[in-house]
Amino acid sequence: MESLSPPVFVATPAAGRVFATSRSVRSTDVTPATRLRFDALARYLQEAAEDDLADAGWDEPYGWLLRRVAIAVRGYPVRGDHVTLRTFCSATGPRWAERTTTLAGPGGDLMQARAVWVAITRADGRPAPLGPQFQRLYAKAAEGRRVSARLSHPGPPASQPARRWPLRATDFDTAGHVNNSVHWAAVEDVLAGLPPGWLPASAELEYTRPILPGHDPDLVTEHSPDHLGAWLRSGTQPLASARLTR
């Protein structure tokens, strides 16, 4: 399996919009060993983004579709920790933008996620230009950085067996497809089967296409002492992929 380059923490910009919020890590967010799960982190990130938009008072003319997210890990919060999240726009493209969110504990920054979201029209789901109001609110913090929405993960190895990953009614959100955090639940299911102490220092998840009602996903995995790959697919149709490294 190809090695990943560990993501580098991006500094909070000195100027531009930075939104901060805080929360406590609850029993519903952690593994039996009390580590914050990646699917719970994904919910934290999405909620911080929604709270940022609400705080900005912006009535968005479009929705957002998550394309990929890369997470760098210095340490893992545990149950009972009080954590803060700082989020800002760290790069832009013609019809998409990168949001960086840093999760910190009392001792400093622990995790940082860099997520690329594509702006889509609500009528037909087509990519939409970001527009001048977005630029006024968020472009200054990006400091001119540009980002691509291109995906790069390879497909699953043909030699690896697959197992079903059944969907539940609670997996679907208001957009009519499986919520972004559920893909990380599949990753957590794989991590639970690895030797104790196998925890990644970096993790990437790419969303190839939305998981919709009627899809019947299966899960393919491949791991070595330092790397883990996981793929969700429906028949021969790729849905998402994750790559983690220690």
SVG drawing of the C-alpha trace seen along z (x, -y; Angstrom):
<svg xmlns="http://www.w3.org/2000/svg" viewBox="-35 -41 40 54">
<polyline fill="none" stroke="black" stroke-width="0.4" points="0.0,0.0 1.3,-3.4 2.5,-5.6 0.7,-8.7 2.4,-12.0 1.3,-13.2 -0.9,-16.3 0.7,-19.4 -1.2,-21.6 -2.2,-24.9 -1.9,-28.0 -5.0,-30.0 -5.0,-33.1 -4.2,-36.4 -7.0,-38.1 -10.3,-37.0 -13.2,-35.1 -12.4,-32.4 -15.3,-30.8 -14.7,-29.2 -17.0,-26.9 -16.5,-24.4 -18.1,-21.2 -17.5,-18.2 -16.6,-14.8 -19.6,-12.6 -20.0,-8.9 -21.8,-8.6 -18.8,-10.0 -16.1,-7.5 -14.9,-3.9 -15.1,-1.5 -11.5,-2.6 -12.9,-6.2 -11.1,-7.5 -13.0,-10.0 -14.2,-8.1 -13.7,-9.5 -17.4,-9.4 -18.0,-11.6 -15.3,-13.9 -17.0,-14.2 -20.2,-15.3 -18.2,-17.9 -16.8,-19.2 -20.1,-19.4 -21.8,-21.0 -19.1,-23.6 -19.5,-24.5 -23.2,-24.8 -22.8,-27.0 -20.3,-29.2 -22.8,-29.8 -25.6,-30.5 -23.4,-33.0 -22.4,-34.7 -26.1,-35.3 -25.6,-34.2 -28.6,-32.8 -26.7,-30.5 -28.0,-30.2 -26.7,-26.7 -25.9,-23.5 -22.6,-21.8 -21.3,-18.3 -18.3,-17.0 -15.6,-15.8 -12.7,-14.8 -11.3,-15.3 -7.7,-14.8 -7.2,-14.6 -3.8,-15.1 -3.6,-13.7 -1.3,-14.7 -3.4,-13.2 -6.9,-11.9 -9.4,-13.5 -11.1,-11.1 -14.5,-11.0 -15.0,-14.0 -12.5,-16.3 -13.6,-19.8 -12.5,-20.7 -12.6,-23.8 -12.9,-23.9 -11.6,-26.8 -12.8,-26.7 -12.0,-28.9 -11.8,-28.9 -8.3,-27.9 -8.4,-27.7 -10.8,-28.2 -11.6,-27.0 -14.1,-28.0 -17.0,-26.0 -15.5,-24.6 -13.7,-25.6 -11.5,-24.1 -12.5,-24.4 -9.9,-23.8 -11.0,-22.9 -8.6,-22.5 -9.7,-20.6 -7.8,-21.6 -7.8,-20.3 -6.4,-22.0 -2.8,-21.0 -3.0,-22.4 -4.0,-21.4 -4.9,-17.7 -6.5,-17.1 -6.9,-19.2 -9.2,-18.4 -9.0,-20.0 -12.2,-19.3 -13.0,-20.2 -16.7,-21.0 -18.3,-21.6 -21.1,-24.2 -24.1,-22.7 -27.4,-24.0 -30.4,-22.8 -32.5,-22.3 -30.4,-19.8 -27.2,-19.2 -24.9,-20.8 -21.7,-22.6 -22.3,-26.3 -19.9,-29.3 -19.1,-30.5 -20.3,-34.0 -19.3,-37.4 -21.0,-37.1 -19.0,-34.0 -15.8,-35.8 -16.6,-38.7 -17.2,-36.5 -14.5,-33.8 -11.9,-34.6 -9.7,-36.8 -8.9,-34.0 -7.8,-31.8 -5.0,-34.3 -5.2,-33.5 -4.6,-29.8 -6.2,-27.6 -7.3,-24.0 -8.4,-21.2 -11.5,-19.0 -9.8,-16.1 -9.8,-12.7 -6.6,-10.6 -7.2,-7.3 -6.8,-4.0 -9.5,-1.5 -9.7,1.6 -7.4,4.5 -9.1,7.2 -7.7,9.9 -9.4,8.7 -12.8,10.1 -15.7,7.8 -18.4,7.9 -21.8,6.2 -22.1,2.9 -25.9,2.6 -27.5,-0.8 -30.0,-1.9 -32.8,-4.5 -30.9,-6.7 -27.9,-6.9 -29.7,-9.2 -29.8,-13.0 -31.9,-15.9 -30.0,-15.8 -31.5,-12.4 -28.2,-10.5 -26.0,-8.9 -24.5,-11.4 -20.8,-12.0 -20.1,-10.7 -21.4,-7.3 -18.5,-6.6 -16.2,-7.1 -18.3,-4.6 -17.3,-2.0 -13.6,-3.0 -14.2,-2.6 -15.6,0.8 -12.4,1.8 -10.2,0.2 -12.0,2.2 -10.7,5.4 -7.1,4.4 -4.6,5.0 -5.0,2.8 -3.1,-0.5 -3.3,-0.6 -4.3,-4.3 -3.6,-6.5 -1.6,-9.7 -3.2,-10.7 -6.5,-9.7 -8.1,-10.6 -11.6,-9.9 -12.7,-10.6 -16.4,-10.7 -16.7,-9.4 -20.5,-9.7 -23.4,-10.0 -24.7,-6.8 -28.5,-6.8 -31.5,-4.7 -31.3,-1.5 -27.6,-1.2 -26.4,2.0 -22.8,1.2 -20.1,3.7 -16.8,2.9 -13.3,3.9 -10.3,3.5 -6.5,3.9 -4.1,3.3 -0.4,3.7 1.5,2.8 1.5,-0.9 -1.3,-1.4 -5.0,-0.8 -7.2,-1.1 -11.0,-0.8 -13.4,-1.1 -17.2,-1.3 -18.9,-0.2 -22.3,0.8 -21.8,3.6 -19.0,2.3 -19.8,-1.3 -17.3,-3.0 -18.8,-5.1 -16.0,-6.2 -12.5,-5.3 -10.3,-5.8 -6.6,-5.7 -5.0,-5.8 -1.4,-5.6 0.3,-5.4"/>
</svg>
